[in-house]
Amino acid sequence: MTLEDKDMTSQVLADVNAMGKAARGAAAVLSVADTGQKNLALLAMADAIDAAASILLAANAKDLAAARVKGIDAALLDRLELTPARISGMSEGLRSVAAQADPIGALSATDRRPSGLEIARMRVPLGVIGVIYESRPNVTADAAGLCIKSGNVVILRGGSEAFNSNQAVAECVRQGLQKAGLPEAAVQLVATTDRAAVGALLAMDEYLDVIIPRGGKGLVKRISEEARVPVIKHLDGICHVFIDAGADLARAVEVALNAKTYRYGICGSMETLLLHGDEAERVLPMLVDAFAAKEVELRGCERTLALVPGMVAATEADWDTEYLGPILSIRVVDDMDAAMQHIARHGSAHTDAIVTNDIGRARRFVRQVDSASVMVNAATCFADGAEYGLGAEIGISTNRMHVRGPVGVLGLTTEKYVVNGDYTTRG
Amino acid sequence: MTLEDKDMTSQVLADVNAMGKAARGAAAVLSVADTGQKNLALLAMADAIDAAASILLAANAKDLAAARVKGIDAALLDRLELTPARISGMSEGLRSVAAQADPIGALSATDRRPSGLEIARMRVPLGVIGVIYESRPNVTADAAGLCIKSGNVVILRGGSEAFNSNQAVAECVRQGLQKAGLPEAAVQLVATTDRAAVGALLAMDEYLDVIIPRGGKGLVKRISEEARVPVIKHLDGICHVFIDAGADLARAVEVALNAKTYRYGICGSMETLLLHGDEAERVLPMLVDAFAAKEVELRGCERTLALVPGMVAATEADWDTEYLGPILSIRVVDDMDAAMQHIARHGSAHTDAIVTNDIGRARRFVRQVDSASVMVNAATCFADGAEYGLGAEIGISTNRMHVRGPVGVLGLTTEKYVVNGDYTTRG
């Protein structure tokens, strides 16, 4: 590292630190901001984004051109691209979050204690949230909207490949805050592509209350390992569908097909299909036809191969793989308990589903399967904040503590105790 | 380190790892155990403790004798000591937790989405909890009771000075689990005083879901820094009482006196008293008399010293000090806003109180003060799980995420999504 590099790095650290300090100041204002004022900001952000559509497209075109020069792959280019529909998606997302209930300040039921004290819990913001993300510029608007609505302040650090797009979206966010009379430091975008900025955020436990990484496994892993601030993280999504004995097989095949093929790249996509042994012989030919039509490669266990000779054999590694692509592993199991054992051993506690007509087994599956989302007769690809009614999501948590599954406004809050007495002393 | 030491250390690592694996296995059983079975275990533990009182006292006598030989200080000896009253306290605590509602399996209100899906959240245990504590043997019973009631499994690592006492309590816990037919691995006590065991627990993110340290600042700090597992931690308790203009001064002095002197060593003890400028002249003589009678040293700000000449002057460091002893700093402020600014700057977000007759200011104080417990007309020393109706507490959290303040059964749980459909696919 040259002296000049060192100077630049220490400048980045100073800048990020100054942002942290400003954020902490703004947090006191946001934590008690009225619902109306917060909603006004969100709606003004949405209007500003709609009005700036051509500016956003132009900024995005710069990023796309630079990415193409760098030879960035098609999947990443797709995530990076803004289209008129995606721009409307951002503003609609903000309006949808504005329409959500404001949880801040809500009091739980009050308990009166023998001491005479009245004790309740009040919902409050987490404080200052850091969001570190990769190529998708819409995260800038989504994260800003969810954080402001929940009374939090946010520092955003987007991917360098989306630098111009993120700056343009952040300008619309700034206009919204200004219009509502909220401090501009409530949403700050780190204005450098220097990677030292990420390290600075991870170490800034004085000013940041939580970090949310959004991106690929590499990013999340690095952040989880290095952060001195609590992380709401999203690791693997190895999701299962189990087709139970007695299920409506034609409809069960539809659910399985949807769970796999709705979109291959999402974390709620099914990676392994478990079949009750009693149905395997009847349902496998239906599955083979349905998935062949979608050009999905099937990999089967021994019992599957015995019924469908010629299918690719699944290896042990298949059960632990998140394909995120047109591949599906299939395993025939003796019963629901064997299915649940497979899920406990190979799943990632993200989203797992049973397809069944038996109410007792459905209840037991729901209670026993330890996943952030447990589904009955629904496709795992529904695991998503918008589908769950959260307006938008800032991520899907695979943590156990604080919040599991899609994280919306409520997941960005916590509770404090409120204690009322009558000059009460402890005896 | 000699080769023999290395062998011992690798043996400890292997032992702790085996405990983790056994705990993970037991967690699947505990997570779906019936309320009746869990309560049976707790009540049987309580009975076993009562029945073993003389055994517990004998084991404790060994620990006390060894501690005295080591020249351990009086405060630590006090925490280490078991008395018949403290033994009854343990069994009563277990019965009180048994009497609490069982939150596990409870479903939130169900939302029906446009897709036809019905979405609710189900309360579930965190999984496997590690509790690392110092000298107080009652933590062994409290932690076991709270973890079992909340469907969790726990690995306990008590202080080496309480080794015999903890083993004896753990034996009673084991009897309770056995009587209820629950796996003994649901509560495991690390049976070595080797400090390598703590390091092993901190690194065991495969088997532990959360670590709760109970003890002094040094312990908590070390654990927070080293742990690769999420920590529910308890740092400083720099608690404030603000006496507002117009408060009933005689009663306000009682609250302040109680907040400081109920017990000096607890984290909810008041460390700084803030006085509204309009009342300072009248209330200070009353405070000086009241605290003099309790031999509490007072340290005042300049405005305080102007009214009470001869009082010790507080330095800047005083506002940031958790005395945990018979010392109190006093500051006169202009109004409630100045008091809240002082609390925001110097407080530890643990427990802060206002004493006031003004309903508007009480509401604003409660909303704006960002502490785990915010009190109105009550002494800060009430910040305690039993007083809050939690039955017992496994600690008081100064985290922002997951749980703030006294942590009881509910704080050891989380929620998963439960999604019900009718063979529903995503369009």
HADDOCK unambig.tbl for C-alpha pairs under 7 A between the chains (distance, minus, plus):
assign (segid A and resid 32 and name CA) (segid B and resid 368 and name CA) 6.66 0.50 0.50
assign (segid A and resid 113 and name CA) (segid B and resid 389 and name CA) 6.96 0.50 0.50
assign (segid A and resid 119 and name CA) (segid B and resid 388 and name CA) 6.83 0.50 0.50
assign (segid A and resid 126 and name CA) (segid B and resid 400 and name CA) 6.25 0.50 0.50
assign (segid A and resid 126 and name CA) (segid B and resid 401 and name CA) 6.81 0.50 0.50
assign (segid A and resid 251 and name CA) (segid B and resid 423 and name CA) 6.35 0.50 0.50
assign (segid A and resid 252 and name CA) (segid B and resid 423 and name CA) 6.69 0.50 0.50
assign (segid A and resid 255 and name CA) (segid B and resid 423 and name CA) 6.14 0.50 0.50
assign (segid A and resid 255 and name CA) (segid B and resid 424 and name CA) 6.71 0.50 0.50
assign (segid A and resid 255 and name CA) (segid B and resid 425 and name CA) 5.71 0.50 0.50
assign (segid A and resid 258 and name CA) (segid B and resid 425 and name CA) 5.97 0.50 0.50
assign (segid A and resid 258 and name CA) (segid B and resid 426 and name CA) 6.79 0.50 0.50
assign (segid A and resid 366 and name CA) (segid B and resid 418 and name CA) 6.94 0.50 0.50
assign (segid A and resid 368 and name CA) (segid B and resid 32 and name CA) 6.65 0.50 0.50
assign (segid A and resid 371 and name CA) (segid B and resid 416 and name CA) 6.83 0.50 0.50
assign (segid A and resid 372 and name CA) (segid B and resid 416 and name CA) 4.74 0.50 0.50
assign (segid A and resid 372 and name CA) (segid B and resid 417 and name CA) 5.90 0.50 0.50
assign (segid A and resid 373 and name CA) (segid B and resid 416 and name CA) 5.86 0.50 0.50
assign (segid A and resid 373 and name CA) (segid B and resid 417 and name CA) 4.48 0.50 0.50
assign (segid A and resid 373 and name CA) (segid B and resid 418 and name CA) 5.83 0.50 0.50
assign (segid A and resid 374 and name CA) (segid B and resid 417 and name CA) 6.24 0.50 0.50
assign (segid A and resid 374 and name CA) (segid B and resid 418 and name CA) 5.09 0.50 0.50
assign (segid A and resid 374 and name CA) (segid B and resid 419 and name CA) 6.17 0.50 0.50
assign (segid A and resid 375 and name CA) (segid B and resid 418 and name CA) 5.94 0.50 0.50
assign (segid A and resid 375 and name CA) (segid B and resid 419 and name CA) 4.56 0.50 0.50
assign (segid A and resid 375 and name CA) (segid B and resid 420 and name CA) 5.79 0.50 0.50
assign (segid A and resid 376 and name CA) (segid B and resid 419 and name CA) 6.26 0.50 0.50
assign (segid A and resid 376 and name CA) (segid B and resid 420 and name CA) 4.85 0.50 0.50
assign (segid A and resid 376 and name CA) (segid B and resid 421 and name CA) 6.03 0.50 0.50
assign (segid A and resid 377 and name CA) (segid B and resid 420 and name CA) 6.40 0.50 0.50
assign (segid A and resid 377 and name CA) (segid B and resid 421 and name CA) 5.01 0.50 0.50
assign (segid A and resid 377 and name CA) (segid B and resid 422 and name CA) 5.40 0.50 0.50
assign (segid A and resid 377 and name CA) (segid B and resid 423 and name CA) 4.35 0.50 0.50
assign (segid A and resid 377 and name CA) (segid B and resid 424 and name CA) 6.25 0.50 0.50
assign (segid A and resid 378 and name CA) (segid B and resid 420 and name CA) 6.65 0.50 0.50
assign (segid A and resid 378 and name CA) (segid B and resid 421 and name CA) 5.10 0.50 0.50
assign (segid A and resid 378 and name CA) (segid B and resid 422 and name CA) 6.74 0.50 0.50
assign (segid A and resid 378 and name CA) (segid B and resid 423 and name CA) 5.29 0.50 0.50
assign (segid A and resid 378 and name CA) (segid B and resid 424 and name CA) 4.62 0.50 0.50
assign (segid A and resid 378 and name CA) (segid B and resid 425 and name CA) 6.21 0.50 0.50
assign (segid A and resid 379 and name CA) (segid B and resid 424 and name CA) 6.42 0.50 0.50
assign (segid A and resid 379 and name CA) (segid B and resid 425 and name CA) 5.54 0.50 0.50
assign (segid A and resid 382 and name CA) (segid B and resid 426 and name CA) 6.49 0.50 0.50
assign (segid A and resid 388 and name CA) (segid B and resid 119 and name CA) 6.84 0.50 0.50
assign (segid A and resid 389 and name CA) (segid B and resid 113 and name CA) 6.96 0.50 0.50
assign (segid A and resid 400 and name CA) (segid B and resid 126 and name CA) 6.23 0.50 0.50
assign (segid A and resid 400 and name CA) (segid B and resid 414 and name CA) 6.95 0.50 0.50
assign (segid A and resid 401 and name CA) (segid B and resid 126 and name CA) 6.80 0.50 0.50
assign (segid A and resid 401 and name CA) (segid B and resid 402 and name CA) 6.02 0.50 0.50
assign (segid A and resid 401 and name CA) (segid B and resid 414 and name CA) 6.42 0.50 0.50
assign (segid A and resid 402 and name CA) (segid B and resid 401 and name CA) 6.02 0.50 0.50
assign (segid A and resid 402 and name CA) (segid B and resid 402 and name CA) 3.86 0.50 0.50
assign (segid A and resid 402 and name CA) (segid B and resid 414 and name CA) 6.64 0.50 0.50
assign (segid A and resid 404 and name CA) (segid B and resid 415 and name CA) 6.66 0.50 0.50
assign (segid A and resid 404 and name CA) (segid B and resid 416 and name CA) 6.00 0.50 0.50
assign (segid A and resid 414 and name CA) (segid B and resid 400 and name CA) 6.99 0.50 0.50
assign (segid A and resid 414 and name CA) (segid B and resid 401 and name CA) 6.43 0.50 0.50
assign (segid A and resid 414 and name CA) (segid B and resid 402 and name CA) 6.64 0.50 0.50
assign (segid A and resid 415 and name CA) (segid B and resid 404 and name CA) 6.67 0.50 0.50
assign (segid A and resid 416 and name CA) (segid B and resid 371 and name CA) 6.83 0.50 0.50
assign (segid A and resid 416 and name CA) (segid B and resid 372 and name CA) 4.74 0.50 0.50
assign (segid A and resid 416 and name CA) (segid B and resid 373 and name CA) 5.86 0.50 0.50
assign (segid A and resid 416 and name CA) (segid B and resid 404 and name CA) 6.01 0.50 0.50
assign (segid A and resid 417 and name CA) (segid B and resid 372 and name CA) 5.91 0.50 0.50
assign (segid A and resid 417 and name CA) (segid B and resid 373 and name CA) 4.49 0.50 0.50
assign (segid A and resid 417 and name CA) (segid B and resid 374 and name CA) 6.24 0.50 0.50
assign (segid A and resid 418 and name CA) (segid B and resid 366 and name CA) 6.94 0.50 0.50
assign (segid A and resid 418 and name CA) (segid B and resid 373 and name CA) 5.83 0.50 0.50
assign (segid A and resid 418 and name CA) (segid B and resid 374 and name CA) 5.09 0.50 0.50
assign (segid A and resid 418 and name CA) (segid B and resid 375 and name CA) 5.94 0.50 0.50
assign (segid A and resid 419 and name CA) (segid B and resid 374 and name CA) 6.18 0.50 0.50
assign (segid A and resid 419 and name CA) (segid B and resid 375 and name CA) 4.57 0.50 0.50
assign (segid A and resid 419 and name CA) (segid B and resid 376 and name CA) 6.26 0.50 0.50
assign (segid A and resid 420 and name CA) (segid B and resid 375 and name CA) 5.81 0.50 0.50
assign (segid A and resid 420 and name CA) (segid B and resid 376 and name CA) 4.87 0.50 0.50
assign (segid A and resid 420 and name CA) (segid B and resid 377 and name CA) 6.41 0.50 0.50
assign (segid A and resid 420 and name CA) (segid B and resid 378 and name CA) 6.68 0.50 0.50
assign (segid A and resid 421 and name CA) (segid B and resid 376 and name CA) 6.05 0.50 0.50
assign (segid A and resid 421 and name CA) (segid B and resid 377 and name CA) 5.02 0.50 0.50
assign (segid A and resid 421 and name CA) (segid B and resid 378 and name CA) 5.12 0.50 0.50
assign (segid A and resid 422 and name CA) (segid B and resid 377 and name CA) 5.40 0.50 0.50
assign (segid A and resid 422 and name CA) (segid B and resid 378 and name CA) 6.75 0.50 0.50
assign (segid A and resid 423 and name CA) (segid B and resid 251 and name CA) 6.36 0.50 0.50
assign (segid A and resid 423 and name CA) (segid B and resid 252 and name CA) 6.70 0.50 0.50
assign (segid A and resid 423 and name CA) (segid B and resid 255 and name CA) 6.16 0.50 0.50
assign (segid A and resid 423 and name CA) (segid B and resid 377 and name CA) 4.34 0.50 0.50
assign (segid A and resid 423 and name CA) (segid B and resid 378 and name CA) 5.27 0.50 0.50
assign (segid A and resid 424 and name CA) (segid B and resid 255 and name CA) 6.72 0.50 0.50
assign (segid A and resid 424 and name CA) (segid B and resid 377 and name CA) 6.26 0.50 0.50
assign (segid A and resid 424 and name CA) (segid B and resid 378 and name CA) 4.62 0.50 0.50
assign (segid A and resid 424 and name CA) (segid B and resid 379 and name CA) 6.45 0.50 0.50
assign (segid A and resid 425 and name CA) (segid B and resid 255 and name CA) 5.71 0.50 0.50
assign (segid A and resid 425 and name CA) (segid B and resid 258 and name CA) 5.98 0.50 0.50
assign (segid A and resid 425 and name CA) (segid B and resid 378 and name CA) 6.21 0.50 0.50
assign (segid A and resid 425 and name CA) (segid B and resid 379 and name CA) 5.56 0.50 0.50
assign (segid A and resid 426 and name CA) (segid B and resid 258 and name CA) 6.82 0.50 0.50
assign (segid A and resid 426 and name CA) (segid B and resid 382 and name CA) 6.53 0.50 0.50
